[in-house]
Amino acid sequence: MKILGIETSCDETAASVVEDGRTIISNVVATQIPFHAEWMGVVPEIASRKHTEWILPVVREALDKASLKPGEIDGIAATGRPGLMGSLLVGLTFGKTLSWSLGKPFIAVNHMLAHLYAAHLAADVSYPYLGLLVSGGHTIICKVAGYDQIEVLGTSIDDAAGEAFDKVAKFYNLGYPGGAVIDRLAEKGDPRAAAFPMPSLHKGEHRYDVSYSGLKTAAINQIDQFWNPSYPRTDENLAAAFQEAAVKILLSRLFRAVEDTGLTTVVAGGGVAANSRLRKLLAERTDIECVFPPLSLCGDNAAMVAGLGYQYLSRGIVSSFSETASARVEGFRKNGRR
C-alpha cells in the first residue's frame, strides 16, 4: 500500500510516498528557513503563504520521484494537529481535496505521534517503549504501547526544549534556526564555562516534568552570576554550557522514567532529537537501547506522516472530510492517553 503523506504544520512544506508503512519511496522537504531568518523565528503569516505557493509543486515532485501518477497512490495522510493553524489548514485542505477528487481514503494524523513513528521507518522497534518527544513546541516523556497509544508521564511546565534553544540563540544573535546553531557552536566550546542552575521540581506530581524558563532566564539575564571567570566569554563556550544544562535537565527526568517503569528502550523524535550532545549522552547508557530517527527524519517531514497514515488506513480507519485543523492537542497531558 503506497501512501502519500503531506506535512505543513509549521514552516516546512513536505510530501512523501511511503510503501507499507516502512519503505520511503520519495521524501521532499521545501524549507522556508531563508524567509524567516530575518526575524530569527517563524512568522505564521509568511509560513502559510509559502505553503499555499509550494504545496502543489512539492506534491508533484514527490509523486514524480516515486514514478507514480496521482491515481496510483492508495491513500493520503496529512498532518491535522498540532501546529500553526494557518499552515495546518493548507496541507490538510489540499490532502482532503486530493482525496475527494481521486476517490482515495484520507486520514488526518497527529504531528507528534508522527514524530514518534519516524524511528520506525528506519528500524524495527517493538512496543512498549519510552518515547522522548522534543521539539520547538513540545517536550514530552511518555509510555508508548502502540502507534496511537501513549501515556504522557512528563512534559515541560513552561518552555519546550527547542523553544529555549531558539530564544537564547535569538537573544545573542547566534543565528537561525537556534537549535542547530547552538549545537554547532557547542562543538568548539567548553560546557564548564558556566554552571547554570537545574530546575527544582521535587513535588511528586512533577517527577518526570521539565522546566526551561529558569535556564533561559539564567542564560539571558543572569549570565554574570553563573559564568566561570576562568573561561573567556565566547559564543562557543556559552553554547556549550547552555546545551549541557538543557540536555541534562531532559535526561534527568527520562532516566527517572526508565528506572520507574522498567522500560529500557527509548525512542526519540522531533527536531531536538538531532542534537549531538543528547545523542552522545544517551549512547553512554549501555543499559538503555536508544533509537533515534535518521537526521533527515528528525525535523518536520512527510515520510513520518505517510508511515503513520498507513497504520490507520491499513486498518480501515479514515477521517471525515469535515475534519479540521487544531493548533493544540489537549490529550498530551500527564495521565492522558492519546
N, C-alpha and C positions, 0 to 999 in steps of 0.2 A: 504494500500500500504506500503510495507516494503522496506525501502531504506538503502543501505549500504553506510555509509559515510567514507571517508578517509581523514586524515589530516596529512600533513608533511611540514607545512610552515616554521618551524624553527627547534626546537630540540626535539619535541615530535612526536613519531610515534604512530598514533592513528587510531582506526577503531571502528565503532559503527553501530548498526542496530536500526533504529527508525521507528515506525509504524505511518502512517498518520500524520507525522509532529509533533507529541506530545509525544508519548509513547516510552520511551527508553527501548528497549529490551536487549541490551548489549552495553557496553561502555568500551573499552580497551585503556589504555594510557601507553605506554612504554616510560619512561623518560630517557633522556640522561644526566641528571644533573651530575652524578659522572664522566662522561667523559669530561666535560667542566669545572668542579670546579677548576681544577689546574690552569686554565688560567683566572678564575673569569669572564668568558664570553663565549658566543657561538663561537666555531671555525667552520666556514662553511664547511670546508673540512671533518672534523670529523663528523659533523651532517649528511651530505649527504651520507657518507659511512655507518653510522649506520642505516639510513633509508633503504638503499639497503639491509642490512643484516636482518632487522627486519620486513619489510613491509609484507612479506608473512606469517610468523608465527603470527603476530598481527591480520591480517585479518582473518586467520583461527580461531584464538581464539575468535574473535568477532562473527563469524558465529556459532562456536560450542556453545558458551554461549547463543546464540539466538535459538539453536536447529534447525538450518537451513542448508540446503545444498546450494552451490553457485547458482544453478539453481532456487532456491525457492525465491530469492530476486526479487523485481520488478524493481529496478533501482539502479544506482550507482552515487554517488556525490563525487567529490574530490575537494580539495582546489586548485585553479589555480592562485590566486594572492591575495594580495601581500605577500612577504616573501623572504627568501633566495632562489636564483634561483636554485641552485643545489638540495636543499631539496624539493622545489616545484615539480621539474621535476620527482622525484622518485614517489611520490604519484599520480601525475597527469598521468604519463605514465602507472603506474600499473592500475589505475582506467579505463583508456581508453582501455587498453589491455583486462582487465577482461570483460568490457562491450562488446567489439567486439567478444570475444570468447563465451560469453553466449547469445549474441543477445539481451541484455538488454539496455534500454535507459541510456544515460550518460549526466551529467551536471557538468560543472566546475563552482565553486562558488567563490564568493569574501569572503576572510577570515574575513574582518572587518564587512561585513553585517551578516556573520555567528555569530560573537560575539554579535551583537545586537539581533540576533534571539535567543540566548541561554536562555534569560529570558522567552521566550515564551514556552520553554519546561517544565517549572515548574509552570507557572501562566498564567491566562487569561489576556492578555493585549490588550486594544483597541487602534487603531490608531485614530488620530495622537498623538504623544508624542515627548518629547525632548530626544534625545539619547546622552549618555555620553560614548564615547569610549576611554578607557585609557589603554595603554599597553606599552611594551618596545619600540615599533616602532611608535605608533600613539597616539595623544591626539586630540580628535575631539568632538565638541559640534554641534549637528545637529537637524533639524526638521525631523521627520520620519513620512511619510504618508502611507507607506506600506513596505512590506518585502524587496523590492528593490528600494524604492523611498525615498531618503533622500536629504535634502538641507543642505549643510555644512554652519554653521554660524561662527564657530571659530575653529582655530587649533593652534598648537604650532608654533611659528615663528622660533624656533630653536630645542632644545632637546625635545623629548617626556617625559612625566612624568615618565614612567617606566625607561627610559634611565637615567634620572637624579638620581633616586634611585640607579640604578646599578653602576653608576660611582662613587658616593660618597661612597658606600659600598666597592667598589674595592680599592679606594684610601686609605681608613682607614683599609683595610684588615678585614672587619667585617664578611665576609662570602659570600656565593653564594647559591642561587640567591639573589641579593641585596634587592629587594623589600620586600621579606618575612622576611629576616634577620632584616632589619630596623624596620619593623612593630613589630616584636617580641621584639627587644631591647627597643623600644619606650614605651612599656607597663610598663617598670620599670624606665623610665626616666621622666624628667620634661620639658615640652615644653618651659618653661620660661627661660631655661638655656642660650638661645641665641636668639637675636632679628634679625633674618635675614631679608633683605630688600625684599619688594614686587616689581615686575616689573612695570615700568612706561610706560604703553601703553594707552595713553589718546586720541590719534587721533581717529577720527570716524571710520576708516576702521579696527581698532583693538579692537572694543568694546567687542568682545567675544573671542579674541585671548589670548593665554597664552604664557609665556616665562619662561624657566627654566635654561638657561645658566647663568644668573646672580646669581640665588640662588646656583647653582652648584659651581660657582667660589667663592662665599662668603663662602660656607661651606668648600671648599678645600684650597683656597689660602688666605682668609681673615678672618679666624676663630677668630683670636685675636681681630679684630676690632668689632665683633658683639657678642662676648661671654660675659655673665653676670658673673662678678668675684665672685658673691655670691654663685655660683654653682660649684661643682667640675667638672673637665674636664673628664667626663666618656663617654664611648661608648653609654651608655643608654641615658644620657642627650643629647648628640649630635644627636642621632637617633630621640628622641622625638621632639627636636627643629626643625630639618630639616623636619621631616614628617609633623609637624604642618604647617610650611610655605608652603610646597609643596601642601598640601591638600587645604589650604585656597586660594592659587593662583587659583586653579582649580574651587573651589566653588564660588569665587567672580564673575567669568565670567558666570558660569552656572546660578547663581541666577539672573544675569542681563538678561539672555535669558528667564528665567521664567517670569520675570516682563514684558519684552517687547513683548513676544509672547502670553502671557496669558495661555500657556500650563502648567498645574500643575502636569502632570505625567512625571516622569523622569525614563528612563530605562538605566541601566548601563551595560557595557560589557567590557571584556578584563581583563588581569591579575591584573591590579591595582584595579579593582572593588572588589577584595578580601581584600583590605586594611581596617583594622578595624576602623581606625580613619575616613576615608572617609565615611564609612557606619554609624558611630555614628553621625557625624555632619549632614549628610543628614537626618537621622532619627529624629533629633531635630526639623526639619522644618515640623511642623504639617500641614502646608498649602500645602505641596507637597506630592504626592504619589510617593515614591521611590521604584522601582522594581529592585532587584538585582538577578542575577542567583545564584543558589547554589554554594558554594565554589568550588565544583568539576567541575563546568562548567564555571568558570571564566577564568582559564588558557586554553591553546590550547587543544581542544578535537574534536572528530569526530562526537559526537552527534549533536552539533550545525550545522555541515556541512550537515549531513543527514537530519536534520529538515528543513533547508533552501532548500536543494535539493528537498525535497518533494514538496515545494511550486511551484517550477519551473516545475518539472516533471508532477505533477498532472494537470498542465495547458498545457501540451504538449510542453513545452519549453525545448529543448535539445541542447547540444553542438556538434559541429562537431569534428571528430577525428583529424582534423588539428589544433584544439585549442592548444595553447602552453602556457607556464607559463609566468608570468610577475612579476618582483620584486617590481614594484611600480604601484600605481593606480592614474592616473592623475586626475580622477574625484573627488578625495577627496580634493577639494579646496573650499574656500568660494564662495558662489553663484553658486556652481556647483551641478547639480543633478546626482545621481548615483544609 
